Amino acid sequence: MFEENIIEKKVKEKYPEAVLDVKTFKDELTLCIGKDYIESIAKFLRDDDELAFDFLSDLCGVDKTRLDDSNSFEVVYHLYSLKRNHRVRLKVQIPASAPNISTVTTVWNTANWHEREAYDMFGIVFEGHPDLERILTPDGFEGHPLRKDYPLKGRQPESLKEVYRERE
């Protein structure tokens, strides 16, 4: 619990306007932050010697458009410090009408693949990403299959339907 308190305290001291909410569940700390602060907070969490979050273990998208009234997506960052052996989760809400956020590839190289997956599956645009292309769906795929508004049938062009038939 000491680590969680120091993480929360240091981030709130450095970026008081950025922290929108703090949650602890089963001894896991989650900081909900404003989207304009993701890159600077990520750098701070990595570079502060007492925190030393040197490993982005996961980054994922969440479509919350029908879960609440926010009409938003969420990007969730799971961070770990190998040096200090502690964790923190960052959650950033972004509007579904403009699903974009700054990349953190400049902070953690592994974000490259994670951000590409979130882009491919949800259509979240990571501004400044060095190679934001689809990673899981084939060339020519239309839409983003993990969005709640994605239709279950009839969305892909005929050229892709033939590719799928050949695989069966």
C-alpha positions as CSV (number, residue, x, y, z in Angstrom):
1,M,0.0,0.0,0.0
2,F,2.9,2.3,0.6
3,E,3.9,2.3,-3.1
4,E,0.3,3.2,-4.1
5,N,0.2,6.1,-1.8
6,I,3.6,7.5,-3.0
7,I,2.6,7.0,-6.7
8,E,-0.7,8.8,-6.2
9,K,0.9,11.6,-4.1
10,K,3.8,12.3,-6.6
11,V,1.6,12.4,-9.6
12,K,-1.0,14.7,-7.9
13,E,1.8,17.0,-6.7
14,K,3.4,17.2,-10.2
15,Y,0.1,17.3,-12.2
16,P,-2.7,18.3,-9.9
17,E,-5.1,19.3,-12.7
18,A,-4.5,16.0,-14.6
19,V,-5.7,13.5,-12.1
20,L,-9.5,13.2,-12.5
21,D,-10.1,10.3,-10.2
22,V,-8.2,7.7,-8.2
23,K,-9.4,4.2,-7.5
24,T,-8.0,1.3,-5.6
25,F,-9.4,-2.2,-6.0
26,K,-7.8,-5.3,-4.6
27,D,-4.7,-3.3,-3.7
28,E,-4.3,-2.1,-7.3
29,L,-4.0,1.6,-8.0
30,T,-5.8,3.2,-11.0
31,L,-5.3,6.9,-11.9
32,C,-7.8,8.4,-14.2
33,I,-6.1,11.2,-16.0
34,G,-7.0,13.8,-18.7
35,K,-6.0,12.8,-22.2
36,D,-3.8,15.9,-22.8
37,Y,-1.5,14.8,-20.0
38,I,-0.8,11.2,-21.0
39,E,2.6,11.8,-22.6
40,S,4.0,14.0,-19.9
41,I,2.7,11.8,-17.1
42,A,4.1,8.7,-18.8
43,K,7.6,10.3,-19.0
44,F,7.3,11.4,-15.4
45,L,6.4,7.9,-14.2
46,R,9.3,6.4,-16.2
47,D,11.9,9.0,-15.3
48,D,11.2,9.6,-11.6
49,D,13.7,7.4,-9.7
50,E,11.4,6.7,-6.9
51,L,8.7,5.5,-9.2
52,A,10.8,4.1,-12.2
53,F,7.9,2.7,-14.3
54,D,10.2,1.2,-17.0
55,F,7.8,-1.4,-18.4
56,L,4.5,-0.9,-20.2
57,S,3.0,-4.4,-19.8
58,D,-0.2,-3.7,-21.6
59,L,-2.2,-1.0,-23.4
60,C,-5.8,-1.6,-24.5
61,G,-8.9,0.1,-25.7
62,V,-12.3,0.0,-24.2
63,D,-15.6,1.0,-26.0
64,K,-17.8,2.5,-23.3
65,T,-20.3,4.1,-25.6
66,R,-23.2,2.0,-24.3
67,L,-22.0,1.5,-20.7
68,D,-22.5,5.0,-19.5
69,D,-23.5,8.4,-20.6
70,S,-20.0,9.6,-21.5
71,N,-20.1,8.4,-25.1
72,S,-16.4,7.6,-24.9
73,F,-13.6,5.2,-25.5
74,E,-11.0,4.5,-22.9
75,V,-7.3,3.8,-23.2
76,V,-5.9,1.8,-20.4
77,Y,-2.2,1.6,-19.6
78,H,-0.7,-1.1,-17.3
79,L,2.7,0.0,-16.0
80,Y,5.2,-2.0,-13.9
81,S,8.5,-1.0,-12.3
82,L,11.1,-3.7,-12.5
83,K,13.4,-1.8,-10.2
84,R,10.8,-1.0,-7.5
85,N,8.4,-3.9,-8.0
86,H,5.2,-1.9,-8.1
87,R,2.3,-1.4,-10.5
88,V,-0.1,1.3,-11.6
89,R,-2.9,1.5,-14.1
90,L,-3.7,4.7,-16.0
91,K,-7.1,5.2,-17.6
92,V,-7.8,8.0,-20.1
93,Q,-11.2,8.7,-21.5
94,I,-11.4,10.0,-25.0
95,P,-14.6,11.1,-26.9
96,A,-16.0,8.6,-29.4
97,S,-16.6,11.5,-31.8
98,A,-12.8,12.3,-31.9
99,P,-11.0,9.1,-30.7
100,N,-7.4,10.4,-30.7
101,I,-4.7,10.6,-28.1
102,S,-0.9,11.2,-28.1
103,T,1.4,8.2,-28.6
104,V,3.6,6.9,-25.8
105,T,6.0,5.2,-28.1
106,T,8.5,7.8,-27.3
107,V,8.4,6.7,-23.6
108,W,8.1,2.9,-24.0
109,N,9.0,1.3,-27.4
110,T,6.6,-1.6,-26.7
111,A,3.7,0.8,-27.1
112,N,4.2,0.6,-30.8
113,W,2.4,-2.8,-31.2
114,H,-0.1,-2.1,-28.4
115,E,-1.2,1.2,-30.0
116,R,-1.5,-0.4,-33.4
117,E,-3.8,-3.1,-32.0
118,A,-6.0,-0.5,-30.3
119,Y,-6.1,1.4,-33.6
120,D,-7.0,-1.6,-35.6
121,M,-9.7,-2.9,-33.2
122,F,-11.2,0.4,-32.0
123,G,-10.1,3.1,-34.4
124,I,-8.3,5.0,-31.7
125,V,-5.7,7.3,-33.4
126,F,-2.4,7.7,-31.6
127,E,-1.1,11.0,-32.7
128,G,2.7,11.0,-33.4
129,H,2.8,7.2,-33.8
130,P,5.7,6.2,-36.1
131,D,3.8,3.5,-38.1
132,L,0.1,3.5,-37.3
133,E,-1.2,0.8,-39.5
134,R,-3.5,-2.2,-39.0
135,I,-1.9,-5.1,-37.3
136,L,-4.5,-7.8,-36.9
137,T,-7.0,-7.4,-39.8
138,P,-6.1,-7.9,-43.5
139,D,-5.5,-5.1,-45.9
140,G,-8.8,-3.6,-47.1
141,F,-10.6,-4.5,-43.9
142,E,-13.3,-1.9,-43.2
143,G,-14.2,-0.7,-39.8
144,H,-13.0,-1.6,-36.3
145,P,-14.3,-5.0,-35.1
146,L,-14.3,-4.3,-31.3
147,R,-16.4,-1.2,-31.5
148,K,-19.9,-1.7,-30.2
149,D,-21.4,-0.2,-33.4
150,Y,-19.6,-2.7,-35.7
151,P,-22.1,-4.8,-37.6
152,L,-21.8,-8.6,-37.2
153,K,-22.4,-9.4,-40.9
154,G,-22.1,-7.9,-44.3
155,R,-19.5,-5.2,-43.7
156,Q,-16.5,-6.4,-45.7
157,P,-16.0,-5.8,-49.5
158,E,-16.4,-8.8,-51.8
159,S,-12.6,-9.1,-52.3
160,L,-12.1,-9.8,-48.6
161,K,-15.1,-12.2,-48.5
162,E,-13.3,-14.4,-51.1
163,V,-10.2,-14.4,-48.9
164,Y,-12.3,-15.7,-46.0
165,R,-14.0,-18.3,-48.1
166,E,-10.6,-19.7,-49.2
167,R,-9.5,-20.1,-45.6
168,E,-12.5,-22.2,-44.6
